[in-house]
Amino acid sequence: MRTVAVLGGGPAGAFAAAGLAKAGLKAVLFDEKLAWEKPCGGGLTYKAYHQYPFLIENDWPKKLVRQTVLGAPRAGEATMHLAHPLVIYSRKELNGMLLERAEQAGAAIEKTRVLQIERREKGWRLRTRDGVAEADFCIIAMGARNPLREVGTEWSAADTMSALGYYVPAARERIDIQFLPKLEGYIWVFPRCGHLSVGICGKGEPAQALRARLEAYMEERRIGRRDAVFFSHMLPSLELSGWRNNRVAGEGWLAVGDAAGLVDPITGEGIYYAMRSGDLASQVVVNDAHGLMEKAAAYRALLAREFSQDLEFAAALAKRVFLGRFLHRTVPQRMVEFIRRSQRFRDLMQDLFAGTQPYLTLRSRLLRNLGGTLQEAILSFFLDRVIPESPGA
Ligand SMILES: Cc1cc2nc3c(=O)[nH]c(=O)nc-3n(C[C@H](O)[C@H](O)[C@H](O)COP(=O)(O)OP(=O)(O)OC[C@H]3O[C@@H](n4cnc5c(N)ncnc54)[C@H](O)[C@@H]3O)c2cc1C
């Protein structure tokens, strides 16, 4: 293996290129925009900066937020203090930092649009807006709108979620998460350095309807739209069938981040999975013990071991979490009530926010820790309705 082309320079591609270059391979990263304000909340969980401490230990502008307020219709709000803050970046800064890290590791960075890739007897021929390049191996990191049909995940409309919102010139110190009636999704307000990211994500509803819901919320909460910048994008949000057929690797290529559908179908968190999959892909590529097809299998196995099984299980929970009902109330209403009333439930939600509580062991953890009060008996009954037993439990 001489040259590895990394197509896309978001968190997934930048991590992959850094890993390859550090191991001594020639890594060439192609991105049409490089550091840009990709539509995103920009929130990084504890899981991300615990694994990669440089994400918090650096001088790049970022906001550390320790308070979250969750709201649901007719259930009011519940406040949680986060033991581990959420770290929020503007995406231009985050991408800039990750690309600089890849370059310092020795990766070559080219600002150009990738138009086409073609499999040759040995390796790949890439056509970009500025010419032609050859590579022995490709890492596909072109995000949710990956234009290459032959590589990366193949999703249907049901496997995606719309996400849109505004960057609002305002300041605050807390995160707001608001559930909405009959929506598989939520509104977020994330404070960043110098502005707020106020957005909505939702599945199965047209973007126009989501925008109307968000604007109504902003008016009600007096979050002005004057001088605000609108953004919209889409997120992979794979259904169970999407996970089972997910095309993440093939002969001579591995897909990482959104291009491989690696996003939490409940929270929409994707940055950690993008970085981690980029890192894992680079480890597989540099490992000489694997042949080309073995690399695809080794990468799939690593993803499953680390997180893709958990995300697949989350896909089975998503509809129940947002649209389910329990004792005449919606699940989000009950969640807000339980956060207000039960320390154990607050602890659990804290860990979900930190990214340290896998979905696969959510139910068994709570059942193990219940103390036997009436309230906890109701909580246990609630769990039975919302979280089925995970495979192998
Ligand atoms: C509105 C919104 C809010 C979100 N909020 C959060 C959040 O708060 N926390 C979180 O963890 N996740 C969040 N996500 C998800 C997160 O943004 C993605 O999971 C993450 O950016 C995936 O990283 P990536 O590197 O795979 O793809 P991307 O970040 O999309 O990077 C892909 C790169 O490929 C480049 N590219 C694409 N096509 C070409 C081409 N033809 N030629 C050259 N370059 C190309 C693009 O320029 C881009 O830089 C959010 C997503 C959305 C849409």
The ligand as an SDF file (V2000), in Angstrom:
LIG
                    3D

 53 58  0  0  0  0  0  0  0  0999 V2000
  -28.1960   20.1300   11.7160 C   0  0  0  0  0  0  0  0  0  0  0  0
  -27.3100   19.0450   12.2830 C   0  0  0  0  0  0  0  0  0  0  0  0
  -26.9470   19.1050   13.6310 C   0  0  0  0  0  0  0  0  0  0  0  0
  -26.0500   18.1470   14.1420 C   0  0  0  0  0  0  0  0  0  0  0  0
  -25.6230   18.2720   15.4340 N   0  0  0  0  0  0  0  0  0  0  0  0
  -24.7180   17.3870   15.9290 C   0  0  0  0  0  0  0  0  0  0  0  0
  -24.1750   17.5590   17.2380 C   0  0  0  0  0  0  0  0  0  0  0  0
  -24.4540   18.5100   17.9480 O   0  0  0  0  0  0  0  0  0  0  0  0
  -23.2910   16.6100   17.6870 N   0  0  0  0  0  0  0  0  0  0  0  0
  -22.9200   15.5420   16.9160 C   0  0  0  0  0  0  0  0  0  0  0  0
  -22.1390   14.7070   17.3920 O   0  0  0  0  0  0  0  0  0  0  0  0
  -23.4060   15.3870   15.6650 N   0  0  0  0  0  0  0  0  0  0  0  0
  -24.2680   16.2910   15.1360 C   0  0  0  0  0  0  0  0  0  0  0  0
  -24.7020   16.1610   13.8510 N   0  0  0  0  0  0  0  0  0  0  0  0
  -24.1430   15.0880   13.0090 C   0  0  0  0  0  0  0  0  0  0  0  0
  -22.7450   15.5060   12.4970 C   0  0  0  0  0  0  0  0  0  0  0  0
  -22.8100   16.7630   11.8850 O   0  0  0  0  0  0  0  0  0  0  0  0
  -22.2220   14.4740   11.4930 C   0  0  0  0  0  0  0  0  0  0  0  0
  -22.4490   13.1760   11.9770 O   0  0  0  0  0  0  0  0  0  0  0  0
  -20.7240   14.6660   11.2330 C   0  0  0  0  0  0  0  0  0  0  0  0
  -20.4500   15.9110   10.6550 O   0  0  0  0  0  0  0  0  0  0  0  0
  -20.2140   13.5540   10.3170 C   0  0  0  0  0  0  0  0  0  0  0  0
  -18.8640   13.8040    9.9740 O   0  0  0  0  0  0  0  0  0  0  0  0
  -18.2910   13.2840    8.5670 P   0  0  0  0  0  0  0  0  0  0  0  0
  -16.8600   13.6560    8.5710 O   0  0  0  0  0  0  0  0  0  0  0  0
  -18.7040   11.8870    8.3600 O   0  0  0  0  0  0  0  0  0  0  0  0
  -19.0820   14.1390    7.4790 O   0  0  0  0  0  0  0  0  0  0  0  0
  -19.0970   15.7070    7.2150 P   0  0  0  0  0  0  0  0  0  0  0  0
  -18.8110   16.4520    8.4470 O   0  0  0  0  0  0  0  0  0  0  0  0
  -20.3850   15.9880    6.5180 O   0  0  0  0  0  0  0  0  0  0  0  0
  -17.8820   15.9370    6.2270 O   0  0  0  0  0  0  0  0  0  0  0  0
  -17.9400   15.5100    4.8800 C   0  0  0  0  0  0  0  0  0  0  0  0
  -16.9480   16.3340    4.0970 C   0  0  0  0  0  0  0  0  0  0  0  0
  -16.9120   15.8420    2.7540 O   0  0  0  0  0  0  0  0  0  0  0  0
  -16.7770   16.9270    1.8660 C   0  0  0  0  0  0  0  0  0  0  0  0
  -17.3210   16.5200    0.5630 N   0  0  0  0  0  0  0  0  0  0  0  0
  -18.5680   16.0870    0.2710 C   0  0  0  0  0  0  0  0  0  0  0  0
  -18.6760   15.8160   -1.0310 N   0  0  0  0  0  0  0  0  0  0  0  0
  -17.4670   16.0760   -1.5790 C   0  0  0  0  0  0  0  0  0  0  0  0
  -16.9310   15.9630   -2.8960 C   0  0  0  0  0  0  0  0  0  0  0  0
  -17.6620   15.5330   -3.9280 N   0  0  0  0  0  0  0  0  0  0  0  0
  -15.6390   16.3030   -3.0900 N   0  0  0  0  0  0  0  0  0  0  0  0
  -14.8520   16.7410   -2.0640 C   0  0  0  0  0  0  0  0  0  0  0  0
  -15.3130   16.8700   -0.8110 N   0  0  0  0  0  0  0  0  0  0  0  0
  -16.5990   16.5200   -0.5710 C   0  0  0  0  0  0  0  0  0  0  0  0
  -17.5480   18.0630    2.5220 C   0  0  0  0  0  0  0  0  0  0  0  0
  -17.0470   19.3260    2.0980 O   0  0  0  0  0  0  0  0  0  0  0  0
  -17.2970   17.7980    4.0010 C   0  0  0  0  0  0  0  0  0  0  0  0
  -16.2490   18.5900    4.5220 O   0  0  0  0  0  0  0  0  0  0  0  0
  -25.5920   17.1020   13.3200 C   0  0  0  0  0  0  0  0  0  0  0  0
  -26.0050   17.0330   11.9790 C   0  0  0  0  0  0  0  0  0  0  0  0
  -26.8440   17.9990   11.4640 C   0  0  0  0  0  0  0  0  0  0  0  0
  -27.2520   17.9270   10.0180 C   0  0  0  0  0  0  0  0  0  0  0  0
  1  2  1  0
  2  3  1  0
  2 52  2  0
  3  4  2  0
  4  5  1  0
  4 50  1  0
  5  6  2  0
  6  7  1  0
  6 13  1  0
  7  8  2  0
  7  9  1  0
  9 10  1  0
 10 11  2  0
 10 12  1  0
 12 13  2  0
 13 14  1  0
 14 15  1  0
 14 50  1  0
 15 16  1  0
 16 17  1  0
 16 18  1  0
 18 19  1  0
 18 20  1  0
 20 21  1  0
 20 22  1  0
 22 23  1  0
 23 24  1  0
 24 25  2  0
 24 26  1  0
 24 27  1  0
 27 28  1  0
 28 29  2  0
 28 30  1  0
 28 31  1  0
 31 32  1  0
 32 33  1  0
 33 34  1  0
 33 48  1  0
 34 35  1  0
 35 36  1  0
 35 46  1  0
 36 37  1  0
 36 45  1  0
 37 38  2  0
 38 39  1  0
 39 40  1  0
 39 45  2  0
 40 41  1  0
 40 42  2  0
 42 43  1  0
 43 44  2  0
 44 45  1  0
 46 47  1  0
 46 48  1  0
 48 49  1  0
 50 51  2  0
 51 52  1  0
 52 53  1  0
M  END
$$$$
